[in-house]
């Protein structure tokens, strides 16, 4: 009996050791975790005024009350999410004809939601991709995430070509997707990322001269297209030891034809008004409104706050983002869009809720009725 117990514990210990070795190997050898910040970079980041002891800091402190009560509440919610946390059917998307992306006039201003926070923007004859995530899972491995709601994307990565700029808001998996970048890297003219995120791109084989890493309020350009990184109230990280090691932010894309604000992820804060005062008004605000929880509202806005933030940045039109593709929180999958549209209507702020893949042409007369509550129709 003692011998059997001994071998039982030896077997359990061996299994745990093997899992530990596999886990460490996975973290260190898998390319999707990206690159690491060097000591030289850390010295440079410290000069920004919002970096200390190896991490970037928000302008406004974030409060996440982590205690026994909140942890138990999160565990309870995770084990018992809203019954409608994901749709019970495949979400149909509107397909994009690749030929419609060719030889368009410079005056065309077209914004196409590709789901979650991914967008294709066309303005001034240029094509810009925002946070392109084409994978089925927003996670380093499919065991660690729920599947995307839509089986197909509006356009495939193979069909995309001649992307002038690719912009990343931060390095979380639902915004920076290694397989997508791997397939796009030779089709993109230039990458624009927050400080530190360039390390991931360099590990994935993207040349240094194709990467621009920006700090908050810094500007860059491609010919007459201006690209500006502005603050957000969030965090970053792809592994177990790199939390907030890279910067995060919102972005502005502007030229003589359009002025577009992309919120990225983050909680509500004073930075929205600062952005609006400096760079507004905006033709459209692509505003985060989903994957929230009262326990972490400082890093993910509630839908009602998203409308206030859009007013702060002086957006003439809201397009809700960060919903409709992945279940990263425990609320109903339609709750974000229903709450933001209700609030926008009450506050008399124009809002468009396009089906995934359906373009909004800002250079033409806009009718919100063209982008109605598609999530209610099957």
N, C-alpha and C positions, 0 to 999 in steps of 0.2 A: 504493500500500500504506500509506504514512504517513498519507494522507488518510483511509483507511478506519479505521485504528487511532485516529486523532484523533476521528472521529465516534463510534467505539465508546465511548471514554472519556467523551465529552460526553454520550452517551445514558445511560450508566451513572450519571454524576454527576447528570444531570437527574432520572433515576428515583429515586435516593437522596434528592435534595432534595425531590421531590414527596412521597415517603413520609414524610420528616421533617415537612413542612408538614401533611400529613394527620394524622400522629400527634399533633402539637402541638394541632391544631384539635380532634381527638377528645378529648384529655385536658382541654382547657379549655372546650369547648362542650357536651359530652355531660352531661346532667343526672345520670346514674348515678354520677358521681364525687363528687357532693355538694358541700357548702360547705366553706369554709376557716376556720380559727381566726384571730380578729383579734388584734392586738397587745394590746388591752385585756383580752381573755380570757387571753392568755398571762401577763399580770401577775397576774391573779386565780388562775390555775392554780398559779403558783409558790408561792402561800401554802399549798397542800395538803401540801407536804413530800415529794411524790413526782412532781415535775415540774421539769425543768431543761433549759435550752438547747433549748427547743422540743419536748421529748418527755416523755411520762409514763414513769415508772420502776416496776419491780416491787419489792415488798418484799424479795424474795430475788433475787439476781442470776441471770440466765439465761446459760447458757454454750452457745453454738453454735459448735463448733470448725470455723470456715471456713478451710480450707487446700486446697492442691492435691489432697491425698489425699481429703478429704471431698467436695470438688466433683466429682472424678472418680467417686467412689462414688455420689453422687446422680445424676450424668448416666447412669451405667451402669444404675442401678435404674430411672430414668425411661424409658430406651430399652428396657429388658427387665424390665417389671413382672411380678408373679406372673401366670401364665396365667389365673387366676381373679379378677383384679383387679375385674372387673365380671361380673355374671351373664350367662349366655348366653340368657336369656329375660326377658320383661317381668315385673316384680314386681307381682303382683296385690295390690291394697289392699282393705280393708274400707270400703265406702261409708258415709258418715254421712248420715242423713236429717235435713235442716234442721229439720223439725218437732220432732225429738227434743231440739232445743236451746231450745225455747220453753217458758216457764211451768213451769220445774222448781222443786221446793222448795229453800229455802235450804240445807237439810241435805244435799243431793246434793253429793258430792265426786267429780268425774269428771275423770280425766286421760287425754287422747287424744293419742297420738303421731301427728304428721302427716309423719314422716320426717325424717331428719337431726337437727337440733336444734329443729325446729318443734313446738309443742304448743298444744293448746286445753285450758285449765283451766277447770273450772266449780266454783265454791264460793261459798256465801253468796248464791246467786241471781245471781252475776256471772260474766261470761265474760272470760277473760284469754288473749291470744295471746302466745306466746313465740317470738321470732326467726322470724316467718313468711316462709318462702321457698317460693313456689309456682311459680317459674320452672323452665324445663327445664334451665337451665345456671346454675351458681353462679360466674358470671364477668361482667365488664362487656360481653363480646361472646361469641356462641356459638363463634367461632373459637378462643377462649381456654380452653375448658373441655369436659369430657366430659358427655354427656347424662345426665340423671337416670335411675335404674334403672326407675322406675315411670312409665308413660305417662300415667296419670291420678292425680289427687290424691283423697283420701277425700271432700273437699268442695271446691266451687269458690269462688273469691272472691266471685262474684256471689251465692252462696247464704249467705254469712256476713253477719250484720248485728248491730247493737247490741253491739259489742265494748266492754266497759267500760274495759279497759286493754290496751295493747300495749307489751310489754317487749322491749328489744334488749340483748343481752349485749355486743356490740362491732360495729364497722363493716365487718368482712370480708364479702365478697360472699355467702358461704354462710350468713350470719346477718342481714344487712341487704340486702334485695333491693328495688331502686328500683321495678320494675314492680309488685311486690306491694304496697308501701306506697302507690303512686299509686292503686291500685284500692281500697285499704282506708281511706285517710285520712279520708274523710267518714263512715265507719261506726264510727270509734273515738272513745270519749269522751276518753281521755287517753293520752299517750305517756310512757313512762318510759325514760330512756336514760342512759348514763354521760356524764361531762363531755365536751363537744366534739361529741358525736354529734348534738346538737340543731341544729348548723349544717347538717347534711345535710337534716334534716326541714324546716327553714325554707326552704332553697333549693327544696324540693319542694312548697312552698305550704301547709305546715301552720302554723297560727296559733301565736304565741308562748304564748298562755294555755292551749294544749293540750299543752305540752311541759314536762316536769320533768327537768332534768339533775342527776344525783346524783354525789357523790363516794363513795368507799368508806366504808361504815359509816353513811351517811346514810339516813334513813327518810322515806317519804312515804305518803300514804294516799288512798283513795277511800272515803269514809264509814267503814265498819268493816273495810275491807280494807287491811292494811299491806303495803307494798312496800319492800324494803330492798336496797340495793346493797352487796354484800360483795366482797372482793378475789378475783382469780384471777391466775394467773401466765402472762401471755400478751403480746400486742402488738396493734397495729391498723394500719389504712391501706387506702386505696382507690386511690391513685395512685402515682406514682413519687417524689413529694417529700413525702408526708404520713405517713411511717411513724411509728407511735406518737404521732401528734399528738392523738389522741383517747383517752379512757380505755376500759378494758375491765373486765369483772367478772362475778361470779356474782350470783344474785338469790334472795331469799326472798320467798315469797308466803304470807301468813298471815292468818287471821281466827279467829273462835271455833270454826270447824268443822275447819280444816285448817292444817297447817304444812308447806310444800313448799319444797325446795331445788333450785335449777336451777344446775348447775355452770358453764354457758357453756363456753368453751374454756380450756385451760391445763394447765400441768405440775403435778405433785404438789408440795406444799409445806406449810409449817407453818400456813398460813392456814385449812386445812380444820379442824384441831383448834380454832383460835380461833373459827371460825364455830359449830362444834358446841357448844363450851363456853358461848357467848353466847346462841345462838338455838335449839339443839337441845333435845330430839330432834325429828326430822322424820318425818312420816308416810311420805314418799317422797323419795328423792334421784334426780333426773334427772341421770345421771352420764355425762360424756363418756368414750368408750372407743375411738374409732376415728380413722383418718387420722393415724397415728403413724409414727415412725421413731426408731431409737436416736440418730440424729444430731440430732434436735430434740426429745428427750423432755422438756426443760425447759419447753417451751411446749405440748406435747400429751402427756397421760398415756398410759402403756402400760396395757392392760386390767387387769393385776394391780394396778397402782397405783390404778385407779379403785375397786376394792373396798376397799382400805385407806382411800382418801379418804372413801368412804361410811361406813365405820366411824368415822372421825374426826369427821364431821359428825353422827353418831348418827342415820343414816337407818334406819328400820325396814324399808324396802323399796328395792331398786335397780331403776330402769328405765334400761337402757343407751341412750345417745343418740350422735349424731355418727357414725352408721354407717347402712348399708342404703339410701342414696339416691344418693350421689355418690362417685366415685373421686378422692380428693384426695391419696392416697398410693399406694404401690406394692404394699401387701400384699393378700392375698386379701380379697374383699368380706365373707366370712363369718368371717374370722379374729378380728375384734374381739369379736363376740358369743360365739363359741365359747370364747375365752380368758377372757372376763369371767364367763361362766356356770360354767366349770370352777372358777375361783378362788373365786367366791361359794359354790359348793357345798362346796368344801374348807374354807372359813372359816365355814360355817354362817350365811351371810347370805342372807335371802330375796331373790329376784330375779324380775322379770317381764319377759318378752321378747315384748311384744304385736306382732301384725302391724300394719303401718301402717294407722291408722284404727280399730283395735280399742280400745274404751275400757276403762280400768281404773277401777272404781267403788270408791273407798277407803272409802266409807260403808257398804259391804256386806262380808260375809265374803269373804275373798280366797283364791283357790285358784290357785297358780302353774301347776298343770297346765292351766289354761285358756289359758295363753300359752306353749305349748311351742315346739319348734324348727321353726317354720314354714318357715324358709329351706332346710330339707332336703327338703321335700315339694314336688313339682311336680304 
